[in-house]
């Protein structure tokens, strides 16, 4: 799939930003059955869990709740 779309294969040591940038290179047009999603999880991870996983790699922890539109999550430094 990576070669088909001319997208670099992910490798160990990549930052989350690099992974997200690679994911954005896959086409998103088409219907739900033919569209390519560039980032996925074998566990069906929610956006909240994905955000929390990324935050954990930066020394942050999930604090509490999110705004009513589910567009903003709150994190704090793990050492606090």
Phi, psi and omega in degrees: 000320180296314179297320181304321183258005178065037183251135178302137176285131179299153179219163179302146176090000180285149175279164176299322180298319178296320179295315179296320178298319177295316180301324180293343183281347178281145181292144181244001180280165181106174180278178185300331183276337182251348180293145178257127176258125187278350180218129181212172179226138179293347182257006181064047185296134176286164177299323179298316179291323177296313179300319180295318179298316178295315180300320180301326179290345179255013178079020180250156176232154178294128184269292180188137172049187179207168183288169187297337179269000182057035179249357182219124177250151182251129180231158176222164179295138184295333184281351182279000000 
